[in-house]
Amino acid sequence: MLNVGAVALVIWGANLMTPEIGAWAFVLLTIAVLGPFIVIRAWHNGRVARGAQR
């Protein structure tokens, strides 16, 4: 459910930014949302993998 809310906020934010920034608004907001998600997921997966090796 939170993922749907996040996608809705990205679309809404991009629509608000579009007149000033143009189509790059979607790219910027996608990076802002997916960047931290990918970093945290990679960090977590690394911790899980190290835990499985013990």
GROMACS elastic network, one bead per residue, 0.5 to 0.9 nm:
[ bonds ]
;  ai    aj funct       b0    kb
    1     4     6  0.53235   500
    1     5     6  0.65154   500
    1     6     6  0.88085   500
    2     6     6  0.61014   500
    2     7     6  0.86268   500
    3     7     6  0.61762   500
    3     8     6  0.85347   500
    4     7     6  0.51747   500
    4     8     6  0.61579   500
    4     9     6  0.86508   500
    5     8     6  0.50455   500
    5     9     6  0.61830   500
    5    10     6  0.86506   500
    6     9     6  0.51088   500
    6    10     6  0.62134   500
    6    11     6  0.87082   500
    6    33     6  0.80694   500
    7    10     6  0.50715   500
    7    11     6  0.62546   500
    7    12     6  0.85460   500
    7    33     6  0.89426   500
    8    11     6  0.52143   500
    8    12     6  0.60802   500
    8    13     6  0.84868   500
    9    13     6  0.58544   500
    9    14     6  0.83547   500
   10    13     6  0.50806   500
   10    14     6  0.60115   500
   10    15     6  0.85225   500
   10    26     6  0.75279   500
   10    29     6  0.60878   500
   10    30     6  0.72458   500
   10    33     6  0.79212   500
   11    14     6  0.51006   500
   11    15     6  0.61757   500
   11    16     6  0.87007   500
   11    26     6  0.74474   500
   11    29     6  0.85094   500
   12    15     6  0.51213   500
   12    16     6  0.63527   500
   12    17     6  0.87768   500
   13    16     6  0.50913   500
   13    17     6  0.62255   500
   13    18     6  0.85180   500
   13    25     6  0.80667   500
   13    26     6  0.84571   500
   13    29     6  0.76271   500
   14    17     6  0.50423   500
   14    18     6  0.57710   500
   14    22     6  0.88358   500
   14    23     6  0.82455   500
   14    24     6  0.86265   500
   14    25     6  0.51038   500
   14    26     6  0.54433   500
   14    27     6  0.88714   500
   14    28     6  0.86084   500
   14    29     6  0.69239   500
   15    18     6  0.52393   500
   15    19     6  0.79961   500
   15    25     6  0.79528   500
   15    26     6  0.85194   500
   16    19     6  0.73463   500
   16    20     6  0.86371   500
   16    25     6  0.88489   500
   17    20     6  0.57624   500
   17    21     6  0.60118   500
   17    22     6  0.72786   500
   17    23     6  0.89254   500
   17    25     6  0.60167   500
   17    26     6  0.88337   500
   18    21     6  0.52939   500
   18    23     6  0.62087   500
   18    24     6  0.77895   500
   18    25     6  0.58952   500
   18    26     6  0.83186   500
   19    22     6  0.56524   500
   19    23     6  0.87756   500
   20    25     6  0.87796   500
   21    24     6  0.61115   500
   21    25     6  0.59134   500
   22    25     6  0.60688   500
   22    26     6  0.86361   500
   23    26     6  0.61410   500
   23    27     6  0.75379   500
   24    27     6  0.50842   500
   24    28     6  0.61631   500
   24    29     6  0.85848   500
   25    28     6  0.51741   500
   25    29     6  0.61007   500
   25    30     6  0.84339   500
   26    29     6  0.52377   500
   26    30     6  0.59494   500
   26    31     6  0.85556   500
   27    30     6  0.51180   500
   27    31     6  0.62107   500
   27    32     6  0.85760   500
   28    31     6  0.52283   500
   28    32     6  0.61583   500
   28    33     6  0.87235   500
   29    33     6  0.61338   500
   29    34     6  0.84363   500
   30    33     6  0.51781   500
   30    34     6  0.57940   500
   30    35     6  0.78645   500
   31    34     6  0.52235   500
   31    35     6  0.52130   500
   31    36     6  0.83592   500
   32    35     6  0.56908   500
   32    36     6  0.71352   500
   33    36     6  0.64293   500
   33    37     6  0.67101   500
   34    38     6  0.59416   500
   34    39     6  0.85145   500
   35    38     6  0.53998   500
   35    39     6  0.63118   500
   35    40     6  0.87210   500
   36    39     6  0.50872   500
   36    40     6  0.60339   500
   36    41     6  0.83736   500
   37    40     6  0.53580   500
   37    41     6  0.60138   500
   37    42     6  0.85550   500
   38    41     6  0.51079   500
   38    42     6  0.60419   500
   38    43     6  0.85144   500
   39    42     6  0.52525   500
   39    43     6  0.61613   500
   39    44     6  0.85999   500
   40    43     6  0.50480   500
   40    44     6  0.60520   500
   40    45     6  0.85214   500
   41    44     6  0.50751   500
   41    45     6  0.60353   500
   41    46     6  0.84951   500
   42    45     6  0.51036   500
   42    46     6  0.60882   500
   42    47     6  0.86550   500
   43    46     6  0.51713   500
   43    47     6  0.63702   500
   43    48     6  0.87756   500
   44    47     6  0.51268   500
   44    48     6  0.62313   500
   44    49     6  0.86232   500
   45    48     6  0.50395   500
   45    49     6  0.60677   500
   45    50     6  0.85724   500
   46    49     6  0.51094   500
   46    50     6  0.61727   500
   46    51     6  0.85419   500
   47    50     6  0.51663   500
   47    51     6  0.61227   500
   47    52     6  0.86825   500
   48    51     6  0.50131   500
   48    52     6  0.62294   500
   48    53     6  0.88496   500
   49    52     6  0.51253   500
   49    53     6  0.65048   500
   50    53     6  0.52871   500
   50    54     6  0.69265   500
   51    54     6  0.56171   500
